[in-house]
Amino acid sequence: MSDNSPGFLPKGGNYQELLSYRKAEIIFDLTYRFGDRFLKQGDRTIDQMVQAARSGKQNIAEGSKASPTSTEMELKLTNVARASLEELLLDYQDYLRVRDHAVWEKDSKEALYVRGLGKLPDESYETYRGFMDTRPPEVIANIALCLIHQANYLLDRQIRSLEKSFLQKGGLRERMTRARLEHRKKEE
């Protein structure tokens, strides 16, 4: 192995490029503002929702950064992100249910519109700011549900991809052993 050749550590850690991270960041920004605007100050639900949204975002980033040295840690943290967003999904569903507001059907025109926005290449919180500033809370909660479903779908795919990659390439110890054996062969 020459000094400028790649080692056994794969590239990783560029979480800003992950669609799941970008979606989770939008969810965090929306949730932070939702709690501030529509929930009573001092309500523990605000903290719990914001923390669940934050956990989703932060665990994607942390898992991505851990990826070069620990596929296991990346899988665990990505799954924690998925679980946190599921918790947040339930909070938004609870918000709508206890206030007798409807949850949009998956293929309703409203949900399809939000899903279409989710496909924009430059999607960010700014894509949704106008809705946040002008729509009633039940609309914002439904937008959040659509975004969380999208993020969860992406995270489910990411977890399956990580599993498949591990089965094909192995973990760090296996890569280290292969690299060391190849190095020895070249020295002989």
ChimeraX commands (.cxc) that place a marker at each C-alpha (Angstrom):
marker #1 position 0.00,0.00,0.00 radius 0.5
marker #1 position 1.55,3.31,-1.01 radius 0.5
marker #1 position 1.43,6.32,1.26 radius 0.5
marker #1 position -1.14,8.07,-0.92 radius 0.5
marker #1 position -3.42,5.05,-1.45 radius 0.5
marker #1 position -6.69,4.81,0.43 radius 0.5
marker #1 position -6.64,2.92,3.72 radius 0.5
marker #1 position -9.21,0.63,5.22 radius 0.5
marker #1 position -11.38,3.45,6.55 radius 0.5
marker #1 position -14.23,4.27,4.18 radius 0.5
marker #1 position -15.23,7.82,3.52 radius 0.5
marker #1 position -18.18,8.94,5.52 radius 0.5
marker #1 position -19.54,11.61,7.74 radius 0.5
marker #1 position -21.01,13.96,5.14 radius 0.5
marker #1 position -24.40,14.05,6.82 radius 0.5
marker #1 position -25.34,17.41,5.25 radius 0.5
marker #1 position -25.72,15.60,1.93 radius 0.5
marker #1 position -28.11,12.98,3.33 radius 0.5
marker #1 position -31.73,13.60,2.34 radius 0.5
marker #1 position -32.78,12.16,5.68 radius 0.5
marker #1 position -30.71,14.76,7.54 radius 0.5
marker #1 position -31.97,17.66,5.44 radius 0.5
marker #1 position -35.57,16.52,5.98 radius 0.5
marker #1 position -34.95,16.10,9.73 radius 0.5
marker #1 position -33.54,19.62,9.92 radius 0.5
marker #1 position -36.73,21.00,8.34 radius 0.5
marker #1 position -38.79,18.98,10.82 radius 0.5
marker #1 position -36.77,20.39,13.73 radius 0.5
marker #1 position -37.16,23.98,12.52 radius 0.5
marker #1 position -40.90,23.53,11.95 radius 0.5
marker #1 position -41.42,21.79,15.31 radius 0.5
marker #1 position -39.50,24.45,17.22 radius 0.5
marker #1 position -41.70,27.16,15.72 radius 0.5
marker #1 position -44.89,25.07,16.05 radius 0.5
marker #1 position -44.41,24.69,19.80 radius 0.5
marker #1 position -43.57,28.34,20.22 radius 0.5
marker #1 position -46.58,29.50,18.22 radius 0.5
marker #1 position -49.35,26.99,18.99 radius 0.5
marker #1 position -48.67,25.38,22.37 radius 0.5
marker #1 position -48.97,27.01,25.78 radius 0.5
marker #1 position -45.70,28.17,27.27 radius 0.5
marker #1 position -44.68,25.85,30.09 radius 0.5
marker #1 position -46.36,22.86,28.42 radius 0.5
marker #1 position -43.95,19.91,28.69 radius 0.5
marker #1 position -45.16,18.75,25.29 radius 0.5
marker #1 position -43.17,21.58,23.69 radius 0.5
marker #1 position -39.91,20.35,25.20 radius 0.5
marker #1 position -40.66,16.74,24.35 radius 0.5
marker #1 position -41.54,17.50,20.75 radius 0.5
marker #1 position -38.52,19.75,20.23 radius 0.5
marker #1 position -36.24,17.16,21.84 radius 0.5
marker #1 position -37.64,14.36,19.67 radius 0.5
marker #1 position -37.13,16.50,16.55 radius 0.5
marker #1 position -33.62,17.44,17.71 radius 0.5
marker #1 position -32.77,13.81,18.46 radius 0.5
marker #1 position -33.86,12.80,14.97 radius 0.5
marker #1 position -31.57,15.36,13.37 radius 0.5
marker #1 position -28.60,15.02,15.72 radius 0.5
marker #1 position -28.51,11.22,15.66 radius 0.5
marker #1 position -28.39,11.17,11.87 radius 0.5
marker #1 position -25.39,13.52,12.00 radius 0.5
marker #1 position -23.66,11.61,14.80 radius 0.5
marker #1 position -24.24,8.25,13.09 radius 0.5
marker #1 position -22.87,9.60,9.84 radius 0.5
marker #1 position -19.74,10.91,11.56 radius 0.5
marker #1 position -19.25,7.52,13.30 radius 0.5
marker #1 position -19.58,5.63,10.02 radius 0.5
marker #1 position -15.89,5.36,9.06 radius 0.5
marker #1 position -15.02,3.44,12.22 radius 0.5
marker #1 position -18.27,1.85,13.36 radius 0.5
marker #1 position -21.01,0.53,11.14 radius 0.5
marker #1 position -22.68,-0.76,14.30 radius 0.5
marker #1 position -22.75,2.72,15.84 radius 0.5
marker #1 position -24.01,4.25,12.59 radius 0.5
marker #1 position -26.84,1.70,12.47 radius 0.5
marker #1 position -27.74,2.23,16.12 radius 0.5
marker #1 position -27.78,6.02,15.87 radius 0.5
marker #1 position -29.72,6.01,12.60 radius 0.5
marker #1 position -32.27,3.75,14.27 radius 0.5
marker #1 position -32.43,6.11,17.28 radius 0.5
marker #1 position -33.13,8.96,14.84 radius 0.5
marker #1 position -35.91,6.88,13.29 radius 0.5
marker #1 position -37.40,6.09,16.71 radius 0.5
marker #1 position -37.25,9.74,17.77 radius 0.5
marker #1 position -39.10,10.86,14.66 radius 0.5
marker #1 position -41.71,8.15,15.26 radius 0.5
marker #1 position -42.23,9.58,18.75 radius 0.5
marker #1 position -42.66,13.04,17.22 radius 0.5
marker #1 position -45.12,11.64,14.68 radius 0.5
marker #1 position -47.25,10.37,17.56 radius 0.5
marker #1 position -47.10,13.78,19.27 radius 0.5
marker #1 position -48.44,15.51,16.16 radius 0.5
marker #1 position -51.12,12.83,15.74 radius 0.5
marker #1 position -52.09,13.29,19.40 radius 0.5
marker #1 position -52.26,17.06,18.91 radius 0.5
marker #1 position -54.71,16.62,16.04 radius 0.5
marker #1 position -56.77,13.84,17.67 radius 0.5
marker #1 position -57.39,15.51,21.05 radius 0.5
marker #1 position -58.46,18.71,19.29 radius 0.5
marker #1 position -60.78,16.81,16.93 radius 0.5
marker #1 position -58.81,17.83,13.83 radius 0.5
marker #1 position -58.52,15.54,10.84 radius 0.5
marker #1 position -55.33,13.83,9.78 radius 0.5
marker #1 position -54.88,14.17,6.05 radius 0.5
marker #1 position -55.25,10.96,4.09 radius 0.5
marker #1 position -52.03,9.81,2.45 radius 0.5
marker #1 position -53.33,10.58,-1.04 radius 0.5
marker #1 position -55.34,13.70,-0.25 radius 0.5
marker #1 position -54.64,16.71,-2.45 radius 0.5
marker #1 position -53.04,18.48,0.54 radius 0.5
marker #1 position -50.70,15.58,1.36 radius 0.5
marker #1 position -49.79,15.14,-2.31 radius 0.5
marker #1 position -48.96,18.85,-2.53 radius 0.5
marker #1 position -46.65,18.65,0.50 radius 0.5
marker #1 position -45.05,15.48,-0.87 radius 0.5
marker #1 position -44.42,17.37,-4.11 radius 0.5
marker #1 position -42.66,20.15,-2.17 radius 0.5
marker #1 position -40.54,17.45,-0.54 radius 0.5
marker #1 position -39.10,16.54,-3.94 radius 0.5
marker #1 position -37.72,20.01,-4.63 radius 0.5
marker #1 position -33.91,19.87,-4.92 radius 0.5
marker #1 position -33.47,22.97,-2.76 radius 0.5
marker #1 position -36.09,22.05,-0.15 radius 0.5
marker #1 position -35.45,23.70,3.20 radius 0.5
marker #1 position -37.47,25.24,6.00 radius 0.5
marker #1 position -37.93,28.24,3.72 radius 0.5
marker #1 position -40.05,26.02,1.46 radius 0.5
marker #1 position -42.60,25.82,4.30 radius 0.5
marker #1 position -42.13,29.17,6.09 radius 0.5
marker #1 position -45.08,30.79,4.30 radius 0.5
marker #1 position -47.39,28.04,5.52 radius 0.5
marker #1 position -46.01,28.26,9.05 radius 0.5
marker #1 position -46.63,31.99,9.12 radius 0.5
marker #1 position -50.14,31.96,7.67 radius 0.5
marker #1 position -51.92,28.62,8.25 radius 0.5
marker #1 position -53.79,27.34,11.30 radius 0.5
marker #1 position -52.13,24.79,13.60 radius 0.5
marker #1 position -54.00,21.78,12.19 radius 0.5
marker #1 position -52.55,22.48,8.75 radius 0.5
marker #1 position -49.04,22.87,10.13 radius 0.5
marker #1 position -49.39,19.65,12.16 radius 0.5
marker #1 position -50.47,17.80,9.03 radius 0.5
marker #1 position -47.54,19.25,7.08 radius 0.5
marker #1 position -45.28,18.01,9.87 radius 0.5
marker #1 position -46.84,14.54,9.62 radius 0.5
marker #1 position -46.12,14.46,5.87 radius 0.5
marker #1 position -42.50,15.52,6.43 radius 0.5
marker #1 position -41.98,12.98,9.21 radius 0.5
marker #1 position -43.38,10.19,7.04 radius 0.5
marker #1 position -40.94,11.22,4.31 radius 0.5
marker #1 position -38.01,11.29,6.74 radius 0.5
marker #1 position -38.98,7.93,8.21 radius 0.5
marker #1 position -39.18,6.40,4.75 radius 0.5
marker #1 position -35.70,7.72,3.97 radius 0.5
marker #1 position -34.34,6.45,7.29 radius 0.5
marker #1 position -35.86,3.00,6.74 radius 0.5
marker #1 position -34.12,2.85,3.35 radius 0.5
marker #1 position -30.88,4.12,4.90 radius 0.5
marker #1 position -30.98,1.43,7.60 radius 0.5
marker #1 position -31.59,-1.31,4.99 radius 0.5
marker #1 position -28.72,0.06,2.90 radius 0.5
marker #1 position -26.38,0.06,5.91 radius 0.5
marker #1 position -27.36,-3.52,6.69 radius 0.5
marker #1 position -26.71,-4.60,3.10 radius 0.5
marker #1 position -23.38,-2.78,3.02 radius 0.5
marker #1 position -22.29,-4.45,6.26 radius 0.5
marker #1 position -23.17,-7.88,4.90 radius 0.5
marker #1 position -21.21,-7.22,1.70 radius 0.5
marker #1 position -18.18,-5.37,3.10 radius 0.5
marker #1 position -18.07,-6.24,6.78 radius 0.5
marker #1 position -17.12,-4.00,9.63 radius 0.5
marker #1 position -13.97,-2.15,10.62 radius 0.5
marker #1 position -12.18,-5.18,12.12 radius 0.5
marker #1 position -12.72,-7.20,8.95 radius 0.5
marker #1 position -11.46,-4.31,6.80 radius 0.5
marker #1 position -8.44,-3.86,9.08 radius 0.5
marker #1 position -7.59,-7.56,8.85 radius 0.5
marker #1 position -7.95,-7.58,5.05 radius 0.5
marker #1 position -5.80,-4.46,4.74 radius 0.5
marker #1 position -3.09,-5.94,6.99 radius 0.5
marker #1 position -3.08,-9.26,5.08 radius 0.5
marker #1 position -2.86,-7.43,1.74 radius 0.5
marker #1 position -0.01,-5.33,3.09 radius 0.5
marker #1 position 1.87,-8.45,4.19 radius 0.5
marker #1 position 1.38,-10.08,0.78 radius 0.5
marker #1 position 2.83,-7.03,-0.95 radius 0.5
marker #1 position 5.86,-7.05,1.37 radius 0.5
marker #1 position 6.63,-10.71,0.56 radius 0.5
marker link #1:1,2 radius 0.2
marker link #1:2,3 radius 0.2
marker link #1:3,4 radius 0.2
marker link #1:4,5 radius 0.2
marker link #1:5,6 radius 0.2
marker link #1:6,7 radius 0.2
marker link #1:7,8 radius 0.2
marker link #1:8,9 radius 0.2
marker link #1:9,10 radius 0.2
marker link #1:10,11 radius 0.2
marker link #1:11,12 radius 0.2
marker link #1:12,13 radius 0.2
marker link #1:13,14 radius 0.2
marker link #1:14,15 radius 0.2
marker link #1:15,16 radius 0.2
marker link #1:16,17 radius 0.2
marker link #1:17,18 radius 0.2
marker link #1:18,19 radius 0.2
marker link #1:19,20 radius 0.2
marker link #1:20,21 radius 0.2
marker link #1:21,22 radius 0.2
marker link #1:22,23 radius 0.2
marker link #1:23,24 radius 0.2
marker link #1:24,25 radius 0.2
marker link #1:25,26 radius 0.2
marker link #1:26,27 radius 0.2
marker link #1:27,28 radius 0.2
marker link #1:28,29 radius 0.2
marker link #1:29,30 radius 0.2
marker link #1:30,31 radius 0.2
marker link #1:31,32 radius 0.2
marker link #1:32,33 radius 0.2
marker link #1:33,34 radius 0.2
marker link #1:34,35 radius 0.2
marker link #1:35,36 radius 0.2
marker link #1:36,37 radius 0.2
marker link #1:37,38 radius 0.2
marker link #1:38,39 radius 0.2
marker link #1:39,40 radius 0.2
marker link #1:40,41 radius 0.2
marker link #1:41,42 radius 0.2
marker link #1:42,43 radius 0.2
marker link #1:43,44 radius 0.2
marker link #1:44,45 radius 0.2
marker link #1:45,46 radius 0.2
marker link #1:46,47 radius 0.2
marker link #1:47,48 radius 0.2
marker link #1:48,49 radius 0.2
marker link #1:49,50 radius 0.2
marker link #1:50,51 radius 0.2
marker link #1:51,52 radius 0.2
marker link #1:52,53 radius 0.2
marker link #1:53,54 radius 0.2
marker link #1:54,55 radius 0.2
marker link #1:55,56 radius 0.2
marker link #1:56,57 radius 0.2
marker link #1:57,58 radius 0.2
marker link #1:58,59 radius 0.2
marker link #1:59,60 radius 0.2
marker link #1:60,61 radius 0.2
marker link #1:61,62 radius 0.2
marker link #1:62,63 radius 0.2
marker link #1:63,64 radius 0.2
marker link #1:64,65 radius 0.2
marker link #1:65,66 radius 0.2
marker link #1:66,67 radius 0.2
marker link #1:67,68 radius 0.2
marker link #1:68,69 radius 0.2
marker link #1:69,70 radius 0.2
marker link #1:70,71 radius 0.2
marker link #1:71,72 radius 0.2
marker link #1:72,73 radius 0.2
marker link #1:73,74 radius 0.2
marker link #1:74,75 radius 0.2
marker link #1:75,76 radius 0.2
marker link #1:76,77 radius 0.2
marker link #1:77,78 radius 0.2
marker link #1:78,79 radius 0.2
marker link #1:79,80 radius 0.2
marker link #1:80,81 radius 0.2
marker link #1:81,82 radius 0.2
marker link #1:82,83 radius 0.2
marker link #1:83,84 radius 0.2
marker link #1:84,85 radius 0.2
marker link #1:85,86 radius 0.2
marker link #1:86,87 radius 0.2
marker link #1:87,88 radius 0.2
marker link #1:88,89 radius 0.2
marker link #1:89,90 radius 0.2
marker link #1:90,91 radius 0.2
marker link #1:91,92 radius 0.2
marker link #1:92,93 radius 0.2
marker link #1:93,94 radius 0.2
marker link #1:94,95 radius 0.2
marker link #1:95,96 radius 0.2
marker link #1:96,97 radius 0.2
marker link #1:97,98 radius 0.2
marker link #1:98,99 radius 0.2
marker link #1:99,100 radius 0.2
marker link #1:100,101 radius 0.2
marker link #1:101,102 radius 0.2
marker link #1:102,103 radius 0.2
marker link #1:103,104 radius 0.2
marker link #1:104,105 radius 0.2
marker link #1:105,106 radius 0.2
marker link #1:106,107 radius 0.2
marker link #1:107,108 radius 0.2
marker link #1:108,109 radius 0.2
marker link #1:109,110 radius 0.2
marker link #1:110,111 radius 0.2
marker link #1:111,112 radius 0.2
marker link #1:112,113 radius 0.2
marker link #1:113,114 radius 0.2
marker link #1:114,115 radius 0.2
marker link #1:115,116 radius 0.2
marker link #1:116,117 radius 0.2
marker link #1:117,118 radius 0.2
marker link #1:118,119 radius 0.2
marker link #1:119,120 radius 0.2
marker link #1:120,121 radius 0.2
marker link #1:121,122 radius 0.2
marker link #1:122,123 radius 0.2
marker link #1:123,124 radius 0.2
marker link #1:124,125 radius 0.2
marker link #1:125,126 radius 0.2
marker link #1:126,127 radius 0.2
marker link #1:127,128 radius 0.2
marker link #1:128,129 radius 0.2
marker link #1:129,130 radius 0.2
marker link #1:130,131 radius 0.2
marker link #1:131,132 radius 0.2
marker link #1:132,133 radius 0.2
marker link #1:133,134 radius 0.2
marker link #1:134,135 radius 0.2
marker link #1:135,136 radius 0.2
marker link #1:136,137 radius 0.2
marker link #1:137,138 radius 0.2
marker link #1:138,139 radius 0.2
marker link #1:139,140 radius 0.2
marker link #1:140,141 radius 0.2
marker link #1:141,142 radius 0.2
marker link #1:142,143 radius 0.2
marker link #1:143,144 radius 0.2
marker link #1:144,145 radius 0.2
marker link #1:145,146 radius 0.2
marker link #1:146,147 radius 0.2
marker link #1:147,148 radius 0.2
marker link #1:148,149 radius 0.2
marker link #1:149,150 radius 0.2
marker link #1:150,151 radius 0.2
marker link #1:151,152 radius 0.2
marker link #1:152,153 radius 0.2
marker link #1:153,154 radius 0.2
marker link #1:154,155 radius 0.2
marker link #1:155,156 radius 0.2
marker link #1:156,157 radius 0.2
marker link #1:157,158 radius 0.2
marker link #1:158,159 radius 0.2
marker link #1:159,160 radius 0.2
marker link #1:160,161 radius 0.2
marker link #1:161,162 radius 0.2
marker link #1:162,163 radius 0.2
marker link #1:163,164 radius 0.2
marker link #1:164,165 radius 0.2
marker link #1:165,166 radius 0.2
marker link #1:166,167 radius 0.2
marker link #1:167,168 radius 0.2
marker link #1:168,169 radius 0.2
marker link #1:169,170 radius 0.2
marker link #1:170,171 radius 0.2
marker link #1:171,172 radius 0.2
marker link #1:172,173 radius 0.2
marker link #1:173,174 radius 0.2
marker link #1:174,175 radius 0.2
marker link #1:175,176 radius 0.2
marker link #1:176,177 radius 0.2
marker link #1:177,178 radius 0.2
marker link #1:178,179 radius 0.2
marker link #1:179,180 radius 0.2
marker link #1:180,181 radius 0.2
marker link #1:181,182 radius 0.2
marker link #1:182,183 radius 0.2
marker link #1:183,184 radius 0.2
marker link #1:184,185 radius 0.2
marker link #1:185,186 radius 0.2
marker link #1:186,187 radius 0.2
marker link #1:187,188 radius 0.2
view
